[in-house]
Amino acid sequence: MLGNLKEKAKEKALEGLEEKLAPAVEEKIDLFQNLKPSDVNDDEKYKTVIVAPLWEVAKMQSGGAIGVAQKFIDVENKFSDGLFNVRDELVQVQGEVVSLDPEFSDKVVPVLIQSIRG
């Protein structure tokens, strides 16, 4: 019984987190449109150009949702992992050209959320 309550609380926390993260990421989608090949290919640079700025926006707009979800998961690391999954699944580098999946705007939040949910 207690396990079921904990699972329901976790699900509620994740739903609240999703509601807050989606607009934060959508608001900063231009960060992805301005990527250079070196930004994508170098993990540390990707963290600096994409992960860190989006994490800051997410924290500011979370309205406490991150704190609640943090009781159940490591939100910051899951968020970072999710943005690396976005890179791996939706961003392509060919020579000196970075291109985004044609449906990037529609897919970015679901890929991120799926990663956070694990």
N, CA, C and O atoms as a GROMACS GRO file, in nm:
protein
  472
    1MET      N    1   0.082  -0.120   0.000
    1MET     CA    2   0.000   0.000   0.000
    1MET      C    3   0.086   0.126   0.000
    1MET      O    4   0.061   0.219  -0.076
    2LEU      N    5   0.189   0.128   0.086
    2LEU     CA    6   0.276   0.245   0.094
    2LEU      C    7   0.352   0.265  -0.037
    2LEU      O    8   0.373   0.378  -0.080
    3GLY      N    9   0.395   0.155  -0.100
    3GLY     CA   10   0.465   0.162  -0.227
    3GLY      C   11   0.377   0.222  -0.336
    3GLY      O   12   0.425   0.299  -0.420
    4ASN      N   13   0.250   0.188  -0.334
    4ASN     CA   14   0.155   0.242  -0.432
    4ASN      C   15   0.137   0.392  -0.413
    4ASN      O   16   0.129   0.466  -0.511
    5LEU      N   17   0.130   0.437  -0.289
    5LEU     CA   18   0.118   0.581  -0.262
    5LEU      C   19   0.243   0.656  -0.308
    5LEU      O   20   0.233   0.765  -0.364
    6LYS      N   21   0.358   0.596  -0.285
    6LYS     CA   22   0.483   0.659  -0.327
    6LYS      C   23   0.489   0.670  -0.479
    6LYS      O   24   0.532   0.772  -0.533
    7GLU      N   25   0.445   0.565  -0.547
    7GLU     CA   26   0.444   0.566  -0.694
    7GLU      C   27   0.347   0.672  -0.748
    7GLU      O   28   0.377   0.739  -0.847
    8LYS      N   29   0.232   0.687  -0.683
    8LYS     CA   30   0.136   0.791  -0.724
    8LYS      C   31   0.194   0.930  -0.701
    8LYS      O   32   0.177   1.020  -0.784
    9ALA      N   33   0.262   0.948  -0.589
    9ALA     CA   34   0.324   1.078  -0.560
    9ALA      C   35   0.434   1.108  -0.662
    9ALA      O   36   0.448   1.222  -0.707
   10LYS      N   37   0.511   1.007  -0.696
   10LYS     CA   38   0.617   1.025  -0.796
   10LYS      C   39   0.555   1.064  -0.930
   10LYS      O   40   0.604   1.156  -0.996
   11GLU      N   41   0.451   0.996  -0.970
   11GLU     CA   42   0.385   1.026  -1.098
   11GLU      C   43   0.331   1.169  -1.099
   11GLU      O   44   0.344   1.239  -1.199
   12LYS      N   45   0.271   1.210  -0.991
   12LYS     CA   46   0.218   1.346  -0.980
   12LYS      C   47   0.332   1.448  -0.989
   12LYS      O   48   0.318   1.551  -1.056
   13ALA      N   49   0.442   1.419  -0.923
   13ALA     CA   50   0.557   1.510  -0.927
   13ALA      C   51   0.613   1.519  -1.069
   13ALA      O   52   0.648   1.628  -1.114
   14LEU      N   53   0.622   1.407  -1.138
   14LEU     CA   54   0.673   1.408  -1.275
   14LEU      C   55   0.579   1.481  -1.370
   14LEU      O   56   0.625   1.552  -1.460
   15GLU      N   57   0.451   1.466  -1.350
   15GLU     CA   58   0.355   1.540  -1.433
   15GLU      C   59   0.370   1.690  -1.414
   15GLU      O   60   0.368   1.766  -1.510
   16GLY      N   61   0.385   1.732  -1.289
   16GLY     CA   62   0.406   1.874  -1.261
   16GLY      C   63   0.535   1.926  -1.323
   16GLY      O   64   0.540   2.037  -1.376
   17LEU      N   65   0.638   1.844  -1.317
   17LEU     CA   66   0.767   1.880  -1.376
   17LEU      C   67   0.754   1.894  -1.528
   17LEU      O   68   0.806   1.989  -1.586
   18GLU      N   69   0.687   1.800  -1.590
   18GLU     CA   70   0.667   1.804  -1.735
   18GLU      C   71   0.595   1.932  -1.777
   18GLU      O   72   0.633   1.996  -1.876
   19GLU      N   73   0.494   1.969  -1.702
   19GLU     CA   74   0.417   2.091  -1.734
   19GLU      C   75   0.505   2.215  -1.730
   19GLU      O   76   0.484   2.307  -1.809
   20LYS      N   77   0.601   2.218  -1.641
   20LYS     CA   78   0.688   2.334  -1.627
   20LYS      C   79   0.805   2.331  -1.726
   20LYS      O   80   0.847   2.436  -1.775
   21LEU      N   81   0.857   2.212  -1.755
   21LEU     CA   82   0.973   2.203  -1.843
   21LEU      C   83   0.940   2.229  -1.989
   21LEU      O   84   1.018   2.291  -2.061
   22ALA      N   85   0.826   2.183  -2.033
   22ALA     CA   86   0.791   2.197  -2.175
   22ALA      C   87   0.800   2.342  -2.223
   22ALA      O   88   0.868   2.368  -2.322
   23PRO      N   89   0.735   2.438  -2.157
   23PRO     CA   90   0.745   2.576  -2.205
   23PRO      C   91   0.886   2.633  -2.195
   23PRO      O   92   0.927   2.713  -2.279
   24ALA      N   93   0.961   2.593  -2.093
   24ALA     CA   94   1.098   2.643  -2.077
   24ALA      C   95   1.184   2.601  -2.195
   24ALA      O   96   1.261   2.681  -2.247
   25VAL      N   97   1.172   2.476  -2.236
   25VAL     CA   98   1.252   2.425  -2.348
   25VAL      C   99   1.202   2.487  -2.479
   25VAL      O  100   1.283   2.529  -2.562
   26GLU      N  101   1.072   2.492  -2.497
   26GLU     CA  102   1.016   2.549  -2.620
   26GLU      C  103   1.056   2.696  -2.637
   26GLU      O  104   1.077   2.743  -2.748
   27GLU      N  105   1.066   2.767  -2.526
   27GLU     CA  106   1.104   2.908  -2.529
   27GLU      C  107   1.247   2.927  -2.580
   27GLU      O  108   1.279   3.031  -2.639
   28LYS      N  109   1.331   2.830  -2.556
   28LYS     CA  110   1.473   2.842  -2.591
   28LYS      C  111   1.513   2.753  -2.709
   28LYS      O  112   1.630   2.718  -2.723
   29ILE      N  113   1.418   2.716  -2.792
   29ILE     CA  114   1.447   2.627  -2.904
   29ILE      C  115   1.548   2.688  -3.001
   29ILE      O  116   1.616   2.616  -3.074
   30ASP      N  117   1.558   2.821  -3.001
   30ASP     CA  118   1.653   2.889  -3.089
   30ASP      C  119   1.798   2.851  -3.057
   30ASP      O  120   1.885   2.862  -3.143
   31LEU      N  121   1.825   2.808  -2.934
   31LEU     CA  122   1.960   2.763  -2.899
   31LEU      C  123   2.004   2.648  -2.990
   31LEU      O  124   2.120   2.640  -3.030
   32PHE      N  125   1.911   2.560  -3.021
   32PHE     CA  126   1.941   2.446  -3.106
   32PHE      C  127   1.961   2.489  -3.251
   32PHE      O  128   2.042   2.432  -3.323
   33GLN      N  129   1.888   2.589  -3.292
   33GLN     CA  130   1.896   2.635  -3.432
   33GLN      C  131   2.028   2.704  -3.462
   33GLN      O  132   2.065   2.718  -3.578
   34ASN      N  133   2.099   2.748  -3.360
   34ASN     CA  134   2.224   2.819  -3.379
   34ASN      C  135   2.348   2.735  -3.350
   34ASN      O  136   2.458   2.788  -3.337
   35LEU      N  137   2.330   2.604  -3.338
   35LEU     CA  138   2.443   2.517  -3.307
   35LEU      C  139   2.544   2.509  -3.421
   35LEU      O  140   2.508   2.513  -3.539
   36LYS      N  141   2.669   2.498  -3.382
   36LYS     CA  142   2.779   2.475  -3.476
   36LYS      C  143   2.822   2.329  -3.458
   36LYS      O  144   2.795   2.269  -3.355
   37PRO      N  145   2.889   2.272  -3.558
   37PRO     CA  146   2.934   2.133  -3.544
   37PRO      C  147   3.016   2.109  -3.417
   37PRO      O  148   3.001   2.006  -3.352
   38SER      N  149   3.103   2.203  -3.382
   38SER     CA  150   3.185   2.185  -3.262
   38SER      C  151   3.099   2.184  -3.135
   38SER      O  152   3.134   2.119  -3.037
   39ASP      N  153   2.987   2.256  -3.137
   39ASP     CA  154   2.895   2.258  -3.022
   39ASP      C  155   2.832   2.121  -3.001
   39ASP      O  156   2.807   2.079  -2.888
   40VAL      N  157   2.806   2.053  -3.110
   40VAL     CA  158   2.738   1.924  -3.106
   40VAL      C  159   2.836   1.811  -3.076
   40VAL      O  160   2.806   1.720  -2.999
   41ASN      N  161   2.952   1.817  -3.138
   41ASN     CA  162   3.048   1.706  -3.129
   41ASN      C  163   3.126   1.702  -2.998
   41ASN      O  164   3.177   1.597  -2.960
   42ASP      N  165   3.136   1.813  -2.928
   42ASP     CA  166   3.213   1.821  -2.803
   42ASP      C  167   3.115   1.824  -2.686
   42ASP      O  168   3.039   1.920  -2.670
   43ASP      N  169   3.116   1.719  -2.604
   43ASP     CA  170   3.022   1.707  -2.492
   43ASP      C  171   3.028   1.827  -2.398
   43ASP      O  172   2.925   1.879  -2.356
   44GLU      N  173   3.148   1.870  -2.364
   44GLU     CA  174   3.163   1.983  -2.270
   44GLU      C  175   3.106   2.112  -2.331
   44GLU      O  176   3.041   2.190  -2.261
   45LYS      N  177   3.131   2.133  -2.458
   45LYS     CA  178   3.078   2.252  -2.523
   45LYS      C  179   2.925   2.245  -2.532
   45LYS      O  180   2.857   2.346  -2.513
   46TYR      N  181   2.872   2.127  -2.561
   46TYR     CA  182   2.727   2.108  -2.567
   46TYR      C  183   2.664   2.140  -2.431
   46TYR      O  184   2.558   2.201  -2.423
   47LYS      N  185   2.732   2.098  -2.324
   47LYS     CA  186   2.683   2.130  -2.189
   47LYS      C  187   2.678   2.281  -2.169
   47LYS      O  188   2.583   2.334  -2.112
   48THR      N  189   2.782   2.349  -2.217
   48THR     CA  190   2.790   2.494  -2.200
   48THR      C  191   2.686   2.568  -2.285
   48THR      O  192   2.624   2.664  -2.239
   49VAL      N  193   2.669   2.524  -2.408
   49VAL     CA  194   2.583   2.595  -2.504
   49VAL      C  195   2.436   2.559  -2.488
   49VAL      O  196   2.349   2.644  -2.508
   50ILE      N  197   2.407   2.434  -2.454
   50ILE     CA  198   2.267   2.388  -2.448
   50ILE      C  199   2.222   2.352  -2.307
   50ILE      O  200   2.126   2.410  -2.256
   51VAL      N  201   2.291   2.259  -2.245
   51VAL     CA  202   2.242   2.204  -2.118
   51VAL      C  203   2.235   2.310  -2.008
   51VAL      O  204   2.130   2.326  -1.945
   52ALA      N  205   2.344   2.382  -1.985
   52ALA     CA  206   2.347   2.480  -1.875
   52ALA      C  207   2.242   2.591  -1.893
   52ALA      O  208   2.170   2.620  -1.798
   53PRO      N  209   2.232   2.653  -2.011
   53PRO     CA  210   2.130   2.758  -2.025
   53PRO      C  211   1.987   2.707  -2.010
   53PRO      O  212   1.903   2.772  -1.950
   54LEU      N  213   1.961   2.589  -2.065
   54LEU     CA  214   1.825   2.535  -2.053
   54LEU      C  215   1.794   2.494  -1.909
   54LEU      O  216   1.681   2.509  -1.863
   55TRP      N  217   1.894   2.444  -1.838
   55TRP     CA  218   1.874   2.408  -1.697
   55TRP      C  219   1.841   2.534  -1.616
   55TRP      O  220   1.752   2.530  -1.530
   56GLU      N  221   1.910   2.643  -1.642
   56GLU     CA  222   1.883   2.769  -1.570
   56GLU      C  223   1.741   2.817  -1.595
   56GLU      O  224   1.672   2.858  -1.502
   57VAL      N  225   1.698   2.813  -1.720
   57VAL     CA  226   1.562   2.855  -1.753
   57VAL      C  227   1.461   2.762  -1.686
   57VAL      O  228   1.362   2.808  -1.630
   58ALA      N  229   1.487   2.632  -1.691
   58ALA     CA  230   1.396   2.536  -1.630
   58ALA      C  231   1.384   2.560  -1.479
   58ALA      O  232   1.274   2.555  -1.424
   59LYS      N  233   1.497   2.586  -1.413
   59LYS     CA  234   1.493   2.612  -1.268
   59LYS      C  235   1.410   2.737  -1.238
   59LYS      O  236   1.331   2.739  -1.144
   60MET      N  237   1.430   2.841  -1.317
   60MET     CA  238   1.359   2.967  -1.293
   60MET      C  239   1.209   2.952  -1.314
   60MET      O  240   1.129   3.015  -1.245
   61GLN      N  241   1.170   2.869  -1.410
   61GLN     CA  242   1.029   2.858  -1.445
   61GLN      C  243   0.959   2.740  -1.379
   61GLN      O  244   0.840   2.717  -1.402
   62SER      N  245   1.030   2.666  -1.298
   62SER     CA  246   0.971   2.542  -1.244
   62SER      C  247   0.866   2.565  -1.138
   62SER      O  248   0.780   2.480  -1.115
   63GLY      N  249   0.871   2.680  -1.072
   63GLY     CA  250   0.772   2.706  -0.969
   63GLY      C  251   0.770   2.600  -0.859
   63GLY      O  252   0.664   2.570  -0.804
   64GLY      N  253   0.884   2.545  -0.828
   64GLY     CA  254   0.892   2.444  -0.722
   64GLY      C  255   0.875   2.301  -0.770
   64GLY      O  256   0.894   2.207  -0.692
   65ALA      N  257   0.840   2.282  -0.897
   65ALA     CA  258   0.819   2.146  -0.948
   65ALA      C  259   0.946   2.064  -0.945
   65ALA      O  260   0.941   1.943  -0.922
   66ILE      N  261   1.060   2.128  -0.968
   66ILE     CA  262   1.187   2.055  -0.963
   66ILE      C  263   1.212   2.004  -0.822
   66ILE      O  264   1.255   1.890  -0.803
   67GLY      N  265   1.187   2.088  -0.722
   67GLY     CA  266   1.207   2.048  -0.584
   67GLY      C  267   1.123   1.929  -0.544
   67GLY      O  268   1.170   1.840  -0.474
   68VAL      N  269   0.999   1.927  -0.590
   68VAL     CA  270   0.910   1.815  -0.558
   68VAL      C  271   0.960   1.689  -0.628
   68VAL      O  272   0.968   1.582  -0.566
   69ALA      N  273   0.992   1.700  -0.757
   69ALA     CA  274   1.039   1.583  -0.832
   69ALA      C  275   1.173   1.533  -0.781
   69ALA      O  276   1.202   1.414  -0.790
   70GLN      N  277   1.254   1.624  -0.728
   70GLN     CA  278   1.387   1.589  -0.677
   70GLN      C  279   1.378   1.486  -0.564
   70GLN      O  280   1.475   1.414  -0.539
   71LYS      N  281   1.266   1.477  -0.498
   71LYS     CA  282   1.247   1.379  -0.392
   71LYS      C  283   1.246   1.237  -0.447
   71LYS      O  284   1.269   1.140  -0.374
   72PHE      N  285   1.219   1.225  -0.578
   72PHE     CA  286   1.205   1.093  -0.639
   72PHE      C  287   1.315   1.060  -0.740
   72PHE      O  288   1.352   0.944  -0.757
   73ILE      N  289   1.368   1.163  -0.807
   73ILE     CA  290   1.470   1.142  -0.909
   73ILE      C  291   1.574   1.254  -0.902
   73ILE      O  292   1.549   1.359  -0.844
   74ASP      N  293   1.689   1.230  -0.960
   74ASP     CA  294   1.793   1.332  -0.972
   74ASP      C  295   1.759   1.415  -1.096
   74ASP      O  296   1.805   1.384  -1.206
   75VAL      N  297   1.680   1.519  -1.077
   75VAL     CA  298   1.625   1.595  -1.189
   75VAL      C  299   1.734   1.656  -1.276
   75VAL      O  300   1.726   1.648  -1.399
   76GLU      N  301   1.834   1.716  -1.217
   76GLU     CA  302   1.936   1.784  -1.297
   76GLU      C  303   2.010   1.686  -1.388
   76GLU      O  304   2.032   1.715  -1.505
   77ASN      N  305   2.049   1.571  -1.334
   77ASN     CA  306   2.120   1.472  -1.418
   77ASN      C  307   2.028   1.411  -1.523
   77ASN      O  308   2.070   1.387  -1.636
   78LYS      N  309   1.903   1.386  -1.487
   78LYS     CA  310   1.808   1.332  -1.585
   78LYS      C  311   1.782   1.434  -1.696
   78LYS      O  312   1.771   1.398  -1.813
   79PHE      N  313   1.773   1.562  -1.658
   79PHE     CA  314   1.753   1.669  -1.755
   79PHE      C  315   1.872   1.675  -1.850
   79PHE      O  316   1.854   1.683  -1.972
   80SER      N  317   1.991   1.670  -1.796
   80SER     CA  318   2.113   1.671  -1.878
   80SER      C  319   2.116   1.549  -1.971
   80SER      O  320   2.142   1.563  -2.090
   81ASP      N  321   2.090   1.432  -1.916
   81ASP     CA  322   2.086   1.311  -1.999
   81ASP      C  323   1.983   1.325  -2.110
   81ASP      O  324   2.007   1.284  -2.224
   82GLY      N  325   1.870   1.383  -2.077
   82GLY     CA  326   1.764   1.402  -2.176
   82GLY      C  327   1.807   1.493  -2.290
   82GLY      O  328   1.775   1.467  -2.406
   83LEU      N  329   1.879   1.598  -2.258
   83LEU     CA  330   1.927   1.688  -2.363
   83LEU      C  331   2.034   1.623  -2.449
   83LEU      O  332   2.047   1.654  -2.567
   84PHE      N  333   2.112   1.533  -2.391
   84PHE     CA  334   2.206   1.457  -2.473
   84PHE      C  335   2.131   1.358  -2.563
   84PHE      O  336   2.173   1.333  -2.676
   85ASN      N  337   2.021   1.302  -2.515
   85ASN     CA  338   1.938   1.216  -2.600
   85ASN      C  339   1.876   1.298  -2.714
   85ASN      O  340   1.866   1.250  -2.826
   86VAL      N  341   1.834   1.420  -2.684
   86VAL     CA  342   1.783   1.509  -2.789
   86VAL      C  343   1.890   1.526  -2.896
   86VAL      O  344   1.863   1.514  -3.015
   87ARG      N  345   2.011   1.555  -2.852
   87ARG     CA  346   2.122   1.572  -2.947
   87ARG      C  347   2.140   1.446  -3.031
   87ARG      O  348   2.149   1.453  -3.154
   88ASP      N  349   2.145   1.331  -2.965
   88ASP     CA  350   2.172   1.206  -3.036
   88ASP      C  351   2.060   1.167  -3.132
   88ASP      O  352   2.086   1.108  -3.238
   89GLU      N  353   1.937   1.198  -3.097
   89GLU     CA  354   1.823   1.156  -3.177
   89GLU      C  355   1.776   1.259  -3.279
   89GLU      O  356   1.722   1.223  -3.384
   90LEU      N  357   1.795   1.387  -3.250
   90LEU     CA  358   1.731   1.490  -3.332
   90LEU      C  359   1.825   1.590  -3.398
   90LEU      O  360   1.780   1.675  -3.475
   91VAL      N  361   1.954   1.581  -3.370
   91VAL     CA  362   2.050   1.676  -3.426
   91VAL      C  363   2.154   1.598  -3.507
   91VAL      O  364   2.213   1.502  -3.458
   92GLN      N  365   2.174   1.640  -3.632
   92GLN     CA  366   2.271   1.574  -3.718
   92GLN      C  367   2.378   1.674  -3.761
   92GLN      O  368   2.351   1.791  -3.785
   93VAL      N  369   2.501   1.624  -3.769
   93VAL     CA  370   2.613   1.704  -3.819
   93VAL      C  371   2.667   1.634  -3.944
   93VAL      O  372   2.702   1.516  -3.941
   94GLN      N  373   2.672   1.710  -4.051
   94GLN     CA  374   2.731   1.659  -4.175
   94GLN      C  375   2.831   1.763  -4.222
   94GLN      O  376   2.795   1.868  -4.274
   95GLY      N  377   2.957   1.731  -4.204
   95GLY     CA  378   3.062   1.826  -4.238
   95GLY      C  379   3.054   1.948  -4.148
   95GLY      O  380   3.067   1.937  -4.027
   96GLU      N  381   3.032   2.062  -4.208
   96GLU     CA  382   3.022   2.188  -4.133
   96GLU      C  383   2.877   2.234  -4.114
   96GLU      O  384   2.852   2.349  -4.077
   97VAL      N  385   2.783   2.143  -4.139
   97VAL     CA  386   2.642   2.179  -4.132
   97VAL      C  387   2.572   2.102  -4.020
   97VAL      O  388   2.583   1.980  -4.011
   98VAL      N  389   2.501   2.175  -3.936
   98VAL     CA  390   2.418   2.114  -3.832
   98VAL      C  391   2.273   2.126  -3.878
   98VAL      O  392   2.227   2.234  -3.914
   99SER      N  393   2.203   2.014  -3.876
   99SER     CA  394   2.062   2.018  -3.912
   99SER      C  395   1.980   1.951  -3.803
   99SER      O  396   2.024   1.858  -3.735
  100LEU      N  397   1.860   2.001  -3.788
  100LEU     CA  398   1.767   1.947  -3.689
  100LEU      C  399   1.666   1.859  -3.760
  100LEU      O  400   1.632   1.881  -3.876
  101ASP      N  401   1.619   1.760  -3.689
  101ASP     CA  402   1.512   1.674  -3.740
  101ASP      C  403   1.400   1.765  -3.792
  101ASP      O  404   1.369   1.866  -3.729
  102PRO      N  405   1.338   1.731  -3.906
  102PRO     CA  406   1.232   1.816  -3.960
  102PRO      C  407   1.117   1.841  -3.861
  102PRO      O  408   1.047   1.942  -3.871
  103GLU      N  409   1.098   1.750  -3.768
  103GLU     CA  410   0.992   1.765  -3.668
  103GLU      C  411   1.051   1.796  -3.530
  103GLU      O  412   0.992   1.761  -3.427
  104PHE      N  413   1.166   1.860  -3.528
  104PHE     CA  414   1.238   1.888  -3.404
  104PHE      C  415   1.149   1.954  -3.300
  104PHE      O  416   1.146   1.911  -3.185
  105SER      N  417   1.078   2.058  -3.340
  105SER     CA  418   0.994   2.133  -3.245
  105SER      C  419   0.891   2.045  -3.177
  105SER      O  420   0.858   2.064  -3.060
  106ASP      N  421   0.839   1.947  -3.251
  106ASP     CA  422   0.738   1.858  -3.194
  106ASP      C  423   0.799   1.745  -3.111
  106ASP      O  424   0.735   1.692  -3.021
  107LYS      N  425   0.923   1.709  -3.141
  107LYS     CA  426   0.984   1.593  -3.077
  107LYS      C  427   1.073   1.626  -2.958
  107LYS      O  428   1.093   1.540  -2.872
  108VAL      N  429   1.125   1.748  -2.949
  108VAL     CA  430   1.224   1.780  -2.848
  108VAL      C  431   1.172   1.757  -2.706
  108VAL      O  432   1.241   1.695  -2.625
  109VAL      N  433   1.054   1.805  -2.674
  109VAL     CA  434   1.002   1.789  -2.538
  109VAL      C  435   0.970   1.642  -2.508
  109VAL      O  436   1.007   1.594  -2.400
  110PRO      N  437   0.903   1.568  -2.598
  110PRO     CA  438   0.879   1.427  -2.566
  110PRO      C  439   1.007   1.346  -2.545
  110PRO      O  440   1.011   1.260  -2.457
  111VAL      N  441   1.113   1.372  -2.624
  111VAL     CA  442   1.239   1.300  -2.604
  111VAL      C  443   1.298   1.335  -2.468
  111VAL      O  444   1.346   1.247  -2.396
  112LEU      N  445   1.295   1.462  -2.434
  112LEU     CA  446   1.347   1.506  -2.304
  112LEU      C  447   1.269   1.442  -2.189
  112LEU      O  448   1.328   1.389  -2.096
  113ILE      N  449   1.138   1.447  -2.197
  113ILE     CA  450   1.053   1.393  -2.090
  113ILE      C  451   1.071   1.242  -2.077
  113ILE      O  452   1.075   1.189  -1.965
  114GLN      N  453   1.080   1.173  -2.189
  114GLN     CA  454   1.101   1.028  -2.184
  114GLN      C  455   1.230   0.995  -2.110
  114GLN      O  456   1.236   0.899  -2.034
  115SER      N  457   1.332   1.073  -2.133
  115SER     CA  458   1.460   1.053  -2.065
  115SER      C  459   1.449   1.079  -1.915
  115SER      O  460   1.507   1.007  -1.834
  116ILE      N  461   1.376   1.181  -1.880
  116ILE     CA  462   1.358   1.214  -1.738
  116ILE      C  463   1.281   1.104  -1.667
  116ILE      O  464   1.310   1.069  -1.552
  117ARG      N  465   1.182   1.050  -1.734
  117ARG     CA  466   1.102   0.944  -1.675
  117ARG      C  467   1.181   0.814  -1.663
  117ARG      O  468   1.150   0.729  -1.579
  118GLY      N  469   1.283   0.800  -1.747
  118GLY     CA  470   1.369   0.681  -1.741
  118GLY      C  471   1.302   0.565  -1.800
  118GLY      O  472   1.360   0.456  -1.804
   0.00000   0.00000   0.00000
